[in-house]
């Protein structure tokens, strides 16, 4: 699972660039319409100020989203490299080679190793909660911009309607005042333009702000997976890990006992075979002794030797 999430933030950045280029292309193609709606024939600077404020907030939030995605892309690369080197040799001095010492995975590794060296119980839940709380502050500004974009459109609509009401009031006081009619139209147009700006910015920004949250979740889940799968089995010294180690030792002892029983059975069979061989050899030796006695007797008889001690 860790390998599948290493390029998540990179894909989101590429998607943002592609969609950004498409949006810029559309804006350039529709420049005349945008100029008529936002720039020309503006009786007051209200529309420019509010729309400009919306765009500034949008761009600031977008810069924060991009910088956060770049950060998580680097963290995903560091995490993948750490896992690869840990799998190769967890005891190697080059375990952290090529990885930023300030990366999240290195800080988690150093924390767990330090706790293990001091023989302190490693509370994985506390480490995860602390990391989650720390990383939530990284995206707080991006969330804030996402929350206020629609509100800025509403604010622009209210202000523009106020301008239109002022023009309507002046128009009612003087039926011949054509400038007041223009102010009414200008207020309504500004209300429409600010609403359009806020909605379009929110649609673009909201999607990538959501994907930023997904990138953060993917990275943090990868950190916790590495902690559970690789770091805790190596460094944890709490009661649960000890029970797991004892259970593993018991399982190993059971296998060793079964192997010893199998070996003992083989030894018993070999002993029985050896006993049979000794018995057969004894019988063969007894027959050989009788043959030797017969040969001795024949020699005595043949050479007419006196009987004597063998």
Residue pairs with C-beta under 8 A, 6 or more apart in sequence:
1 222
1 225
2 79
2 80
2 83
2 222
2 225
2 226
3 80
3 83
5 76
5 218
5 219
5 221
5 222
6 76
6 77
6 79
6 80
7 76
8 72
8 76
8 214
8 215
8 218
9 69
9 70
9 72
9 73
9 76
9 215
9 219
10 73
10 76
12 69
12 208
12 211
12 212
12 214
12 215
13 66
13 69
13 70
13 73
15 208
15 211
16 65
16 66
16 69
16 208
19 204
23 204
27 34
37 189
37 193
37 196
38 47
38 48
38 51
38 193
39 48
41 186
42 48
42 186
42 190
43 182
43 183
43 186
44 163
44 183
44 186
44 190
46 159
46 160
46 163
46 190
47 156
47 160
47 186
47 189
47 190
47 193
47 194
50 152
50 155
50 156
50 159
50 160
50 190
50 194
51 156
51 193
51 194
51 197
53 152
54 149
54 152
54 153
54 156
54 194
54 197
54 198
54 201
55 197
55 201
57 145
57 148
57 149
57 152
58 145
58 149
58 201
58 204
58 205
60 145
61 141
61 142
61 145
61 146
61 149
61 205
61 209
62 205
62 208
64 139
64 141
64 142
64 145
65 142
65 205
65 208
65 209
65 212
68 138
68 139
68 142
68 212
68 215
68 216
69 211
69 212
69 215
71 138
72 212
72 215
72 216
72 219
74 100
74 103
75 103
75 104
75 105
75 219
76 218
76 219
76 222
78 99
78 100
78 103
78 104
78 105
78 106
79 103
79 104
79 105
79 219
79 222
79 223
79 226
81 98
81 99
82 95
82 96
82 99
82 105
82 106
82 109
82 226
83 226
83 230
85 92
85 94
85 95
85 96
85 97
86 95
86 226
86 230
89 95
90 230
90 234
96 106
96 109
99 105
99 106
100 106
104 131
104 219
104 223
105 223
105 226
108 127
108 131
108 223
108 226
108 227
108 231
109 231
111 127
112 122
112 127
112 227
112 231
112 232
112 235
112 236
113 235
115 121
115 122
115 235
116 122
116 235
116 236
116 237
119 237
121 237
121 238
122 232
122 235
122 236
122 237
122 238
124 224
124 227
124 228
124 232
127 227
128 220
128 224
128 227
131 220
131 223
132 220
135 216
135 220
138 216
139 212
139 213
139 216
142 209
142 212
143 209
145 205
145 209
146 202
146 205
146 206
146 209
149 198
149 201
149 202
149 205
149 206
150 198
150 199
150 202
152 194
152 198
153 194
153 195
153 197
153 198
153 199
153 202
154 195
154 198
155 194
156 190
156 191
156 193
156 194
156 195
156 197
156 198
157 191
157 194
157 195
159 190
159 194
160 187
160 188
160 189
160 190
160 191
160 194
161 187
161 188
161 191
162 187
163 183
163 186
163 187
163 190
164 183
164 184
164 185
164 186
164 187
164 188
164 191
165 187
166 183
166 187
167 180
167 181
167 182
167 183
167 184
167 185
167 186
167 187
168 180
168 184
169 180
170 177
170 179
170 180
170 183
171 177
171 180
171 181
171 184
174 180
232 241
233 241
296 310
299 305
300 306
300 307
